[in-house]
Amino acid sequence: MCLAVPARIVELNDDRAVVDAMGNRWAIRTTLLPEAKLGDIVLVHAGFAIATVDEEEARQTWELFEQIEQLRTNEPTGTEGAG
């Protein structure tokens, strides 16, 4: 499965950027999106910004990720009742 994650550009130097998504930061390239600027929210895939998105779209996606994480952490591990 391929997934692009929305993240806000918090540092930008030429085509190198640091982005933040839900408190996670990583380095990316903006080579494919030369108009990207500090503060923009971009979709990140395979280490590259591939599109800009608006705040509402990003917020909705981040909320879905939070819901998925909540479901994942509430699932039984399969070890209950063993032994």
C-alpha distances in whole Angstrom, upper triangle without the diagonal:
4,6,10,13,16,19,23,24,27,28,29,30,30,27,26,25,24,22,22,19,21,23,21,22,20,22,20,21,23,23,21,23,27,28,26,29,29,28,25,22,19,16,14,12,12,16,17,18,17,19,21,21,24,24,24,20,20,22,20,16,18,20,16,15,19,19,15,17,20,19,17,21,23,21,24,23,25,28,30,33,33,36
4,7,10,13,16,20,21,24,25,25,27,27,23,22,21,21,19,19,17,19,21,19,19,18,19,17,18,19,20,18,19,23,24,22,25,26,25,22,19,16,12,11,8,9,12,13,14,13,15,18,18,21,22,22,18,17,20,18,15,16,19,16,15,18,19,16,18,21,21,19,22,25,24,26,26,28,30,32,36,35,39
4,6,10,13,16,18,21,22,23,25,25,22,21,19,18,16,16,14,16,18,16,17,16,17,15,17,17,19,17,18,21,22,20,22,23,22,19,16,13,9,8,7,9,11,12,12,12,13,15,15,18,18,18,15,14,16,15,11,13,15,13,12,15,16,14,16,19,19,18,21,23,23,26,25,28,30,32,36,36,39
4,7,9,13,15,18,19,19,22,22,18,18,16,16,13,14,11,14,16,14,15,14,15,12,14,14,16,14,14,18,19,16,19,19,18,15,12,9,6,5,5,8,10,9,9,8,10,11,11,14,15,16,13,11,14,14,10,12,15,13,12,16,17,16,17,20,21,20,22,25,25,28,28,30,33,35,38,38,42
4,6,10,12,15,17,18,21,21,18,17,15,14,10,10,8,10,13,11,12,12,13,12,14,14,17,15,15,18,19,16,17,17,16,13,10,8,5,5,7,10,10,10,9,10,10,11,10,13,13,14,11,9,11,12,8,9,12,11,10,13,15,14,15,18,19,18,20,23,24,27,27,30,32,34,37,38,41
4,7,10,13,15,16,19,20,17,16,14,13,9,9,7,9,12,11,12,12,14,12,14,13,17,15,14,17,16,13,14,14,12,10,6,5,4,6,9,12,12,11,9,10,9,8,7,9,9,11,9,6,9,10,7,8,11,12,11,13,16,16,16,19,21,21,22,25,26,29,29,33,35,36,40,40,44
4,7,9,12,13,16,18,16,14,11,9,6,5,4,8,10,9,9,10,11,10,12,12,16,15,14,16,16,12,12,11,10,8,5,6,6,7,10,13,11,11,9,11,11,9,9,11,10,12,11,8,10,12,10,9,13,14,13,14,17,18,17,20,22,22,23,26,27,31,31,34,36,37,41,41,44
4,6,9,11,14,16,15,13,10,8,5,5,6,9,10,10,9,11,11,11,13,12,16,16,14,15,14,10,10,8,6,6,4,6,9,10,13,16,14,13,10,13,12,10,10,10,9,13,12,9,11,14,13,12,15,17,16,17,20,21,20,23,25,25,26,29,30,34,34,37,39,40,44,44,47
4,6,7,11,12,11,10,7,6,4,7,9,12,12,12,9,10,10,9,11,10,14,14,12,13,12,8,7,5,5,6,6,7,10,10,14,16,13,12,10,13,12,10,12,13,12,16,16,13,15,18,16,15,19,20,19,20,24,24,23,26,28,28,29,32,33,36,36,40,41,42,46,47,49
4,7,10,13,13,11,7,6,5,7,10,12,11,11,9,10,10,11,13,13,16,18,15,16,15,11,9,6,6,8,9,11,14,14,17,18,15,15,13,16,16,14,15,16,15,18,18,15,17,20,19,17,20,22,20,21,25,25,24,27,29,29,29,32,34,37,37,40,42,43,47,47,50
4,7,10,11,8,5,5,7,9,13,16,14,14,10,10,9,10,11,11,15,17,15,14,14,11,9,6,8,10,12,13,15,15,18,18,15,14,13,17,17,16,17,18,18,21,21,18,20,23,22,20,24,25,23,24,28,28,27,30,32,31,32,35,37,40,39,42,44,45,49,49,52
4,6,7,6,4,7,9,12,15,18,17,16,13,12,10,10,9,9,12,14,12,11,12,9,7,6,9,10,12,13,15,14,17,18,14,13,12,15,16,15,17,19,19,22,22,19,22,25,23,22,26,27,25,27,30,30,29,32,35,34,34,38,39,42,41,45,46,48,51,51,54
4,6,5,6,9,12,15,19,22,21,19,16,14,11,11,10,10,11,14,13,11,13,11,10,9,13,14,16,16,18,17,19,19,15,14,14,17,18,17,20,22,22,26,25,23,25,28,26,26,29,30,29,30,34,33,32,35,38,37,37,41,42,45,44,47,48,50,54,54,56
4,6,8,11,14,18,21,24,23,22,18,16,13,11,9,8,9,12,11,9,11,10,10,11,15,15,17,16,18,17,19,19,15,13,13,16,17,17,20,22,23,27,26,24,27,29,27,27,31,32,30,32,35,35,34,37,39,38,39,42,43,46,45,48,50,52,56,55,58
4,7,10,12,16,19,22,22,20,16,14,11,8,5,5,5,9,9,7,10,9,10,11,14,14,15,13,15,14,15,15,12,10,10,12,14,15,18,21,22,25,24,22,25,27,25,25,29,29,27,30,33,32,32,35,37,35,37,40,41,44,43,46,47,49,53,53,55
4,7,10,14,16,20,19,17,13,11,7,6,5,6,8,11,11,10,13,11,11,11,14,14,15,13,15,13,14,14,10,9,10,13,15,16,19,21,22,25,24,21,24,26,24,23,27,28,25,28,31,30,29,33,34,33,34,37,38,41,40,43,44,46,50,50,52
4,6,10,13,16,15,14,10,8,6,5,6,7,10,12,11,11,13,10,9,9,11,11,12,11,13,11,13,14,10,9,9,13,14,14,16,18,19,22,21,18,21,23,21,20,24,25,23,24,28,27,26,30,32,30,31,35,36,39,38,41,42,44,48,48,50
4,7,10,13,12,10,7,6,4,6,8,10,13,15,14,15,15,12,11,10,11,11,11,11,13,11,14,14,10,11,11,14,15,15,17,18,18,21,20,17,19,22,19,18,21,23,20,22,25,25,24,27,29,28,28,32,33,36,35,38,39,41,45,45,47
4,7,10,10,8,5,6,6,7,10,11,14,15,14,15,15,12,11,9,9,9,9,9,10,9,12,13,10,11,10,13,13,13,14,15,14,17,17,13,15,18,16,14,18,19,17,18,22,21,21,23,26,25,26,29,30,33,33,36,37,39,43,43,46
4,6,6,5,4,7,9,10,13,14,18,18,17,19,18,14,14,12,10,11,9,10,11,11,14,15,13,13,12,15,15,14,14,15,13,16,15,12,13,16,14,11,15,17,14,15,19,19,18,20,23,22,23,26,28,31,30,34,35,36,40,40,43
4,5,5,7,9,12,12,15,16,19,19,18,20,20,16,16,14,12,12,9,10,10,10,13,15,13,14,13,15,15,14,13,14,12,14,13,9,10,12,10,8,11,13,11,12,15,15,14,17,19,19,20,23,24,27,27,31,32,33,37,38,41
4,6,8,11,15,16,19,20,23,23,22,24,23,20,19,17,14,15,12,13,13,13,16,18,17,18,17,19,18,17,15,16,13,14,14,10,10,12,11,7,10,12,9,9,13,14,12,14,17,17,17,20,22,25,25,29,30,31,35,36,39
4,6,10,13,15,19,20,24,24,23,24,24,20,19,17,15,16,14,15,16,15,17,19,17,18,18,20,20,19,18,18,16,17,17,14,13,16,14,11,13,15,13,12,16,16,14,16,20,19,18,21,24,27,26,30,31,32,36,36,39
4,7,11,13,16,18,21,22,21,23,23,19,19,17,15,16,14,14,14,13,15,15,14,16,16,18,19,18,18,19,17,19,18,14,15,17,15,12,15,16,13,13,17,16,14,17,20,18,18,22,24,26,26,29,30,32,35,35,38
4,7,10,13,15,18,19,19,20,21,17,17,14,14,14,13,13,14,12,14,14,12,14,14,17,18,17,18,19,18,20,19,15,17,19,17,14,17,19,16,16,20,20,18,21,23,22,22,25,27,30,29,32,33,35,39,39,41
4,7,10,13,16,17,17,18,20,16,16,15,15,15,14,13,13,10,12,11,9,11,12,15,17,17,18,20,19,22,20,17,19,21,18,16,20,20,17,19,22,21,20,23,25,23,24,27,28,31,30,33,34,36,40,40,42
4,7,10,13,15,15,16,17,14,15,14,15,15,14,13,13,10,12,11,7,9,10,14,16,17,18,21,21,23,22,19,21,23,20,19,23,23,20,22,25,24,23,26,28,27,27,31,32,34,33,36,37,40,43,43,45
4,7,9,11,11,13,15,12,13,13,14,13,13,11,11,8,9,9,5,5,7,11,13,14,16,19,19,22,20,17,20,22,19,19,22,23,20,22,26,24,24,27,29,27,29,32,33,35,34,37,39,41,45,44,47
4,6,8,9,10,12,10,12,13,15,14,13,11,11,9,10,10,6,5,6,9,12,13,16,19,20,23,21,19,22,24,21,21,25,25,23,25,28,27,27,30,32,30,32,35,36,39,37,40,42,44,48,47,50
4,5,5,6,8,7,9,11,13,11,12,9,10,9,11,12,9,6,5,8,10,11,14,17,19,22,20,18,21,23,21,21,25,25,24,26,29,28,28,31,33,32,33,37,37,40,39,42,44,46,50,50,53
4,5,6,9,9,12,14,17,15,15,12,13,12,12,12,10,7,8,9,11,13,17,20,22,25,23,21,24,26,24,24,28,28,26,29,32,31,31,34,36,34,36,39,40,43,42,44,46,49,52,52,55
4,6,9,9,13,15,17,14,14,11,11,11,11,12,11,7,7,6,8,11,15,18,20,23,20,19,23,24,22,23,27,26,25,28,30,29,30,33,34,33,35,38,39,42,41,44,46,48,51,51,54
4,6,6,9,12,14,11,12,9,10,11,12,14,12,8,6,6,7,8,12,15,18,20,18,17,21,22,20,22,25,25,24,27,30,29,30,33,34,33,35,38,39,42,41,44,47,48,52,52,55
4,5,8,12,14,12,14,12,14,14,15,17,15,11,9,10,10,11,15,17,20,23,21,20,23,25,24,24,28,28,27,30,33,32,33,36,37,37,38,41,42,45,45,47,50,51,55,55,58
4,6,10,12,10,12,11,14,15,17,19,17,13,11,11,10,9,13,15,17,20,19,19,22,24,23,24,27,28,27,29,32,32,33,35,37,37,38,41,42,45,45,48,50,52,56,56,59
4,7,9,7,9,8,11,12,15,17,14,11,8,10,9,8,11,13,15,18,17,16,19,21,20,20,24,25,24,26,29,29,29,32,34,34,35,38,39,42,42,45,47,49,52,53,56
4,6,6,9,10,13,14,17,19,16,14,11,13,12,10,12,13,14,18,18,16,19,22,21,21,24,26,25,26,29,30,30,32,35,34,35,38,40,43,43,46,48,49,53,53,56
4,6,9,10,14,15,18,20,17,15,13,15,14,12,14,14,14,18,18,16,18,21,20,20,23,25,24,25,28,29,28,31,33,33,34,37,38,42,41,45,46,48,51,52,55
4,7,9,13,14,18,20,18,16,13,15,14,11,11,11,11,14,15,13,15,18,18,17,20,22,21,22,25,26,26,28,31,31,31,34,36,39,39,43,44,45,49,50,53
4,6,10,12,16,18,16,14,10,12,10,7,8,8,9,13,13,11,13,16,16,15,19,20,20,21,24,25,25,27,30,30,31,33,35,38,39,42,44,45,49,49,52
4,7,9,13,16,14,13,9,11,9,6,6,7,7,10,10,7,10,13,12,12,15,17,16,18,21,21,22,24,26,26,28,30,32,35,35,38,40,42,45,46,49
4,6,10,13,11,9,6,7,5,4,6,9,10,12,11,9,12,14,12,13,16,17,16,19,21,21,22,24,26,26,28,30,31,35,35,38,40,41,45,45,49
4,7,10,10,8,6,6,5,6,7,10,12,13,11,9,12,13,11,12,15,15,14,17,19,19,20,23,24,24,26,28,29,32,32,35,37,39,42,43,46
4,7,6,5,5,6,8,9,11,14,15,17,14,12,15,16,13,13,17,16,15,18,20,19,19,23,24,23,25,28,28,31,31,34,36,38,41,41,45
4,5,5,7,7,10,12,13,17,18,19,16,14,18,18,14,15,19,18,16,19,21,19,20,23,24,23,25,28,28,31,30,33,35,37,41,40,43
4,6,9,9,13,15,17,20,21,23,20,18,21,21,18,18,22,20,18,21,23,21,21,25,26,24,26,29,29,31,30,33,35,37,41,40,43
4,7,9,12,14,16,20,20,23,20,17,20,22,18,18,22,21,19,22,24,22,22,26,27,25,27,30,30,33,32,34,36,39,42,42,44
4,6,9,12,14,18,19,21,19,17,20,21,18,18,22,22,20,23,25,24,24,28,29,27,29,32,33,35,34,37,39,41,45,45,48
4,6,8,11,14,16,18,16,14,17,19,16,17,20,20,19,22,24,23,24,27,28,27,29,32,33,36,35,38,40,42,46,46,49
4,7,10,14,16,18,15,14,18,18,16,17,21,20,19,23,25,24,25,28,29,28,30,33,33,36,36,39,41,43,47,47,50
4,7,10,13,15,12,12,16,16,15,16,19,19,19,22,24,23,25,28,29,28,31,33,34,37,37,40,42,44,47,48,51
4,7,10,12,10,10,13,15,14,15,18,19,19,21,23,23,24,27,28,29,31,33,34,37,38,40,43,44,48,48,52
4,7,8,6,7,10,11,11,12,15,16,16,19,20,21,22,25,26,27,29,31,32,35,36,39,41,42,46,47,50
4,6,6,6,9,10,11,12,14,16,17,19,20,22,23,25,26,27,29,31,32,36,37,40,42,43,47,48,51
4,6,5,6,9,10,10,12,14,15,16,18,20,21,22,24,26,27,29,31,34,35,38,41,41,45,46,49
4,5,5,6,9,10,11,12,14,15,17,19,20,21,23,24,26,27,29,33,34,37,39,40,43,45,48
4,5,5,6,9,10,11,13,14,16,17,19,20,21,23,25,26,28,31,32,35,38,38,42,43,47
4,5,5,6,9,10,11,12,14,15,17,18,20,21,23,25,26,30,31,34,36,37,40,41,45
4,5,5,6,9,10,11,12,14,15,17,18,20,21,23,25,28,30,33,35,35,39,40,43
4,6,5,6,9,10,11,12,14,15,17,18,20,21,23,27,28,31,34,34,37,39,42
4,5,5,6,9,10,11,12,14,15,16,19,20,21,25,26,29,32,32,36,37,40
4,5,5,6,9,10,11,12,14,15,17,19,20,24,25,28,30,31,34,35,39
4,5,5,6,9,10,11,12,14,15,17,19,22,24,27,29,29,33,34,38
4,5,5,6,9,10,11,12,14,15,17,20,22,25,27,28,31,32,36
4,5,5,6,9,10,10,12,14,16,19,20,23,25,26,30,31,34
4,5,5,6,9,10,11,12,14,18,19,22,24,25,28,30,33
4,5,5,6,9,10,11,12,16,18,21,23,23,27,28,32
4,5,5,6,9,10,11,14,16,19,21,22,25,26,30
4,5,5,6,9,10,13,14,18,20,20,24,25,28
4,5,5,6,9,12,14,17,19,19,22,24,27
4,6,5,6,10,12,15,17,17,21,22,26
4,5,5,9,10,13,15,16,19,20,24
4,6,8,9,13,14,14,18,19,22
4,7,9,12,13,13,16,18,21
4,6,9,11,11,14,16,20
4,6,8,7,11,12,16
4,5,7,11,11,14
4,6,8,8,12
4,6,5,9
4,5,9
4,6
4
